Amino acid sequence: MNDWPEAWSDDNRGGRYGHGSASAQPEGARVMRQVRRGPAVPPGQDAYGSGVPQQQSYVNGGADDAYDSGYNTGQVYGTPGGGGPGGPDDPYDPRPRPNWGRRIKWTAITLVTLLVAVTVGTYFWADSKLNRDVDLSKVIDRPEAGEGTNYLIVGSDSRAGMSEEEKKKLHTGSAEGNRTDSMMILHTGDNGPTLISLPRDSDVEIPTFVGSESGKTYPGTGRHVKLNAAYAEDGPELLVRTVEFNTGLHIDHYVEIGFAGFADIVDSVGGVEIEIPKGGMKDTKSGADFEAGKQTLNGEQALAFVRTRYALAGSDLDRTKNQQKFLAALANQTATPSTVLNPFKLYPTMSAGLGTLVVDKDMSLWDLTDMFWAMKGVTGGDGKSMNMPISGSSGGNLVWDEAKVKTLVSQLNNDEKVTVSGN
């Protein structure tokens, strides 16, 4: 009896062993990995000496010398000398080594670019602050320019833009018009700077000039006035014309600062240290009230100090010496690292100074810097400060010593060392 399903019988199950095979022989053994005991077979041969590809061989249950997973030597993934992820030889490591040379190069380039941008920006900002209102091309019959550079520095009593409260605080009064409280010639050249004060009461002749506003020509009549009257009559252009006519010295640049601007500059640098002479200084007209000794003056006090003359034995001559002394100290204070390297101090100082200066149309920031460092040089002993030589007085005006002035001007024009002494 056949228990197999229909059409199935021992006869039609084919010659297979198992699964209904009718063959008494088992099917061929499945090929399996050879596990051999004993010595390893030489490369290129199998166990029977045939030339087949070498197979992994396991001797005594372990890997032979031709294979090392890394675990036998303790060199696992990520360890020194290992070939796993994170190792030095891993071609798939997603974290490349930092290129410090490249980083340093680009950091340096960025810093230099930033520095250049700030410097250029500061230059154009500062240049835009200057008030180039004085046109020296209007000055006629000018002497030939000599060696070096000559600046005419003027401290005016201009009260423009000041409130009544500020005028009272600074003891400026409310007089109309413009006058000059101080005038100086600063010469810069190869033999050090020379700072020469021109007393406001100096006796000078008003020459033929062209009006700065009217354009009309006003013939000279030999009229003598105090030097500060030239400024009051027709402003900076006539003052330059008068100084050049009476000295024979060519003025290259003009710089002027008013009361308020002067006080603002002093305050912006945190005050200026000055030595008050023995006996102190007190002047109700200027507001000066100082004890003797070294002290730091703020803007209001500084303005009183440079304007004081009635409390001084030499009146205007002593005042010009104090003005030189203070301006040189101010330049020295402004050039300190605490000001230059501190942007929170440098920019307010530049803004206060540049915004209140009146200069000639040809004045550049480089010229202004040259003037500034020359002023500092006078304080440092690299230059000389003096008053214009005086021989006497006439009608209350101070008369210049013609012989000394001629020698002084010749030395300046030739950029020679100044040997002339002033009062």
C-alpha positions in Angstrom: 0.0 0.0 0.0 1.3 3.4 -0.9 0.9 6.1 1.7 2.3 8.9 -0.6 0.0 11.3 -2.2 -1.2 10.6 -5.7 1.4 10.6 -8.3 4.1 10.3 -5.7 5.8 7.0 -5.1 9.2 5.6 -4.3 9.8 5.1 -8.0 9.3 8.7 -9.0 11.3 10.4 -6.3 14.5 10.3 -8.4 17.9 9.1 -7.5 18.4 11.3 -4.5 19.4 10.4 -1.0 17.1 11.8 1.5 14.1 13.8 0.8 12.7 10.7 -0.9 15.9 9.7 -2.7 15.9 6.1 -3.8 19.7 6.0 -3.9 21.5 4.2 -1.3 24.5 6.6 -1.6 24.4 9.9 0.2 24.8 13.1 -1.8 28.2 14.7 -1.9 29.3 16.3 1.3 28.9 20.1 1.4 32.1 22.0 0.9 33.2 23.6 4.2 36.1 25.7 5.4 39.1 23.4 6.0 40.2 23.4 9.6 43.6 21.8 9.6 45.6 20.7 12.5 49.3 20.8 12.3 51.9 22.9 10.5 50.9 25.6 8.2 50.9 24.9 4.5 53.5 26.9 2.4 52.1 29.9 0.6 50.6 29.0 -2.8 49.8 25.3 -2.0 46.9 23.5 -0.5 47.2 20.6 1.8 47.9 18.3 -1.1 50.5 20.5 -2.8 48.2 22.0 -5.4 48.6 25.6 -6.4 45.4 27.2 -5.1 45.0 30.5 -3.4 46.1 30.6 0.1 43.4 30.1 2.7 43.4 31.4 6.2 45.0 28.8 8.3 44.3 28.3 12.0 47.0 26.5 14.0 46.4 25.2 17.4 43.1 27.0 17.4 44.6 30.5 16.8 45.5 32.7 13.8 48.9 32.1 12.1 51.5 34.8 11.8 50.1 36.0 8.5 47.0 37.4 10.1 46.7 39.9 12.9 43.5 41.5 13.8 45.2 44.0 16.1 43.8 42.5 19.2 46.9 40.2 19.8 49.1 43.3 20.2 46.6 45.4 22.1 46.4 47.9 19.2 42.6 48.4 18.9 40.6 51.1 17.2 41.7 54.6 18.1 44.9 53.6 19.8 48.4 54.7 18.7 49.6 52.7 15.7 46.1 51.3 15.2 44.4 51.4 11.9 40.8 51.9 13.2 38.7 55.1 13.2 40.5 58.0 14.7 44.0 56.5 14.2 46.7 58.5 12.4 46.4 56.3 9.3 42.7 56.2 9.1 41.8 57.6 5.6 38.1 58.0 6.6 38.8 60.1 9.8 36.2 63.0 9.5 38.4 65.2 11.7 41.3 66.6 9.7 44.4 67.9 11.5 44.3 71.7 12.1 46.6 73.7 9.8 48.1 76.2 12.3 50.3 77.9 9.8 47.3 78.7 7.6 45.3 79.9 10.6 48.0 82.2 11.8 48.5 83.6 8.3 44.8 84.4 7.8 44.5 85.8 11.4 47.5 88.2 10.6 45.9 89.2 7.3 42.6 89.9 9.0 44.2 92.0 11.7 46.3 94.0 9.2 43.3 94.6 7.0 41.3 95.8 10.0 44.1 98.1 11.2 44.4 99.7 7.7 40.6 100.1 7.5 40.5 101.8 10.9 43.4 104.1 10.1 42.0 105.1 6.7 38.6 105.7 8.2 40.1 107.8 11.0 42.1 109.9 8.6 39.1 110.8 6.5 36.9 111.4 9.6 39.6 113.7 11.1 40.2 115.5 7.8 36.5 116.3 7.5 36.5 117.9 10.9 39.0 120.7 9.9 37.5 124.1 9.2 39.5 125.4 6.2 38.2 128.9 6.2 41.4 130.9 5.7 42.4 131.7 2.1 46.1 132.7 2.1 45.8 133.2 -1.7 44.2 136.6 -0.9 47.4 137.8 0.8 49.3 140.0 -1.6 53.0 140.9 -2.0 54.3 137.9 -0.1 58.0 137.3 0.7 59.6 134.2 -0.9 59.3 131.0 1.1 62.5 129.9 2.9 63.7 126.5 4.1 61.5 124.6 6.6 57.9 125.4 7.5 56.4 128.4 9.3 53.1 128.2 11.2 51.2 131.2 12.5 49.4 129.9 15.6 46.6 132.2 16.9 44.5 132.0 20.1 41.5 134.2 19.4 38.9 135.5 21.9 36.1 134.3 19.6 33.0 133.6 21.6 31.1 132.1 18.6 28.7 129.4 19.7 29.1 130.1 23.4 26.1 130.5 25.7 25.8 133.3 28.3 26.4 130.7 31.0 29.6 129.5 29.3 30.8 133.1 28.8 30.3 133.8 32.5 31.9 130.5 33.6 35.0 131.1 31.4 35.2 134.8 32.3 35.3 135.8 28.6 32.9 138.7 28.7 30.6 139.5 25.9 32.6 141.9 23.7 31.6 142.0 20.1 34.0 141.2 17.2 37.1 139.1 17.2 40.5 139.8 18.7 43.7 137.7 19.4 44.9 137.0 22.8 48.0 135.2 21.6 50.1 134.9 18.4 53.1 132.6 17.8 55.3 131.6 14.9 56.4 128.0 15.0 59.3 127.1 12.7 60.0 123.4 11.9 63.1 122.2 10.1 66.3 120.3 10.3 67.7 122.1 13.3 64.8 121.6 15.7 61.6 123.6 16.2 61.6 127.2 17.2 58.6 128.8 18.9 58.4 132.6 18.8 55.7 134.6 20.7 54.5 137.8 19.1 53.2 140.1 21.9 49.7 141.4 21.1 50.9 144.9 21.9 53.7 144.8 19.3 54.0 148.0 17.3 53.5 147.1 13.6 52.7 148.9 10.4 49.5 148.0 8.4 50.6 147.6 4.8 48.6 147.7 1.6 46.2 144.8 1.6 43.1 143.3 -0.2 40.0 143.0 1.9 39.2 139.3 2.6 35.4 139.9 2.1 35.2 143.0 -0.1 38.1 142.2 -2.4 39.0 145.9 -2.5 42.5 147.1 -2.2 43.3 149.3 0.8 46.5 151.3 0.3 49.0 151.4 3.1 49.3 154.8 4.8 52.2 154.1 7.2 49.7 153.6 10.0 51.0 152.0 13.1 48.9 149.9 15.4 49.1 147.1 17.9 49.5 143.7 16.2 46.2 142.3 17.5 44.4 145.3 15.8 45.3 143.8 12.4 43.2 140.7 13.2 40.3 142.8 14.5 40.3 144.9 11.4 40.1 142.3 8.7 40.7 138.8 10.2 43.4 136.2 9.6 44.4 137.3 6.0 45.3 140.8 7.2 47.1 139.4 10.2 49.2 137.2 8.0 49.9 140.0 5.6 51.0 142.3 8.5 53.3 139.7 10.1 54.9 138.9 6.7 55.3 142.7 5.9 56.9 143.5 9.3 59.2 140.5 9.5 60.0 139.4 5.9 59.2 135.8 7.0 56.9 133.7 4.7 54.0 132.1 6.6 53.2 128.7 5.2 50.2 127.8 7.3 47.6 129.4 9.7 46.1 127.7 12.7 43.5 129.4 15.1 41.6 128.2 18.1 38.9 130.0 20.2 38.2 130.1 23.9 35.7 127.3 24.0 37.8 124.9 21.8 40.8 125.4 23.9 39.0 124.6 27.1 37.4 121.5 25.5 40.8 120.1 24.4 42.2 120.4 27.9 39.2 118.7 29.4 39.3 115.9 26.9 42.8 114.9 28.0 41.9 115.0 31.6 43.6 118.3 32.4 47.2 119.4 32.0 49.8 119.5 34.8 51.6 122.9 35.1 53.9 124.5 37.6 52.5 127.7 39.1 55.3 130.1 40.0 56.1 131.2 43.6 53.6 133.6 45.0 50.7 132.0 43.1 48.5 133.8 40.5 45.3 135.7 41.0 43.5 137.8 38.4 39.8 138.7 38.6 39.6 139.6 34.9 40.7 136.2 33.7 39.4 134.2 36.6 42.8 132.9 37.6 43.2 132.0 41.3 46.0 129.5 41.8 48.3 128.6 44.7 52.0 128.2 43.9 53.3 124.7 43.0 52.6 121.9 40.6 48.9 121.2 39.9 46.6 119.9 37.2 44.4 122.5 35.5 41.1 121.7 33.9 39.7 123.6 30.8 38.3 126.5 32.7 41.5 127.0 34.8 43.8 126.5 31.8 42.0 129.3 29.9 42.4 131.6 32.9 46.1 130.7 33.1 46.9 131.6 29.5 44.9 134.8 29.5 46.3 136.3 32.7 48.5 139.3 32.3 47.4 141.9 34.9 48.7 139.7 37.7 52.1 139.4 36.1 55.1 141.7 36.5 56.0 141.6 32.8 52.3 141.9 31.7 52.0 140.7 28.1 55.6 139.5 27.8 55.2 137.2 30.8 51.8 136.1 29.5 53.3 135.0 26.2 55.9 132.9 28.2 53.0 131.2 30.1 51.2 130.5 26.9 54.3 128.9 25.4 54.8 126.9 28.5 51.2 125.7 28.6 50.8 124.8 24.9 54.0 122.8 25.0 52.7 120.9 28.1 49.4 120.3 26.4 51.1 118.8 23.4 53.2 116.6 25.6 50.2 115.5 27.6 48.2 114.6 24.5 51.0 112.5 23.1 51.1 110.1 26.1 50.3 106.4 25.5 47.3 106.8 27.9 45.7 109.1 25.3 47.0 107.8 22.0 46.3 104.1 22.7 43.0 104.7 24.3 40.2 105.2 21.7 37.8 106.4 24.4 40.2 109.2 25.1 41.8 109.7 21.7 38.7 110.3 19.6 37.1 112.8 22.0 40.4 114.7 22.1 40.7 114.7 18.3 37.0 115.7 18.0 37.4 118.6 20.5 40.6 119.8 18.9 39.9 119.4 15.2 36.3 120.6 15.4 37.3 123.9 16.9 40.4 124.7 14.8 40.3 127.2 11.9 43.1 126.6 9.4 44.1 127.6 5.9 42.8 125.9 2.8 46.1 124.1 2.1 46.5 122.7 5.6 46.6 118.9 5.7 46.5 116.5 8.6 50.2 115.7 8.0 51.0 119.5 8.3 48.9 119.6 11.5 50.7 116.5 12.9 54.1 118.1 12.0 53.1 121.2 14.0 51.9 119.1 16.9 55.1 117.1 17.2 57.2 120.2 16.9 55.3 121.7 19.8 56.0 118.6 21.8 59.7 118.8 20.8 59.9 122.3 22.3 58.9 120.8 25.7 61.3 117.9 25.3 64.2 120.2 24.9 64.7 119.5 21.1 63.8 123.1 20.2 63.8 126.7 21.4 61.1 129.0 22.7 61.4 132.8 22.9 59.7 136.1 22.6 60.2 138.4 19.6 63.2 140.6 20.6 62.0 143.9 22.0 64.1 147.2 22.1 61.6 149.4 23.9 58.1 150.9 23.8 56.4 153.7 22.0 53.0 155.1 22.9 52.2 151.9 24.9 53.3 149.7 22.0 56.2 147.3 22.2 58.9 148.1 19.6 60.8 145.2 18.1 64.6 145.2 18.0 65.2 145.6 14.2 68.7 144.2 14.1 67.9 141.1 16.1 64.7 140.5 14.2 66.6 140.7 10.9 69.1 138.1 12.1 66.4 135.9 13.5 64.4 135.9 10.2 67.6 135.2 8.2 68.3 132.2 10.4 64.8 130.9 10.1 64.7 131.4 6.3 67.9 129.4 5.9 66.7 126.8 8.5 69.8 127.5 10.6 70.2 127.1 14.3 68.7 130.1 16.0 71.2 132.0 18.1 69.1 135.2 18.7 67.6 135.5 22.2 64.3 137.2 22.9 62.9 139.0 26.0 
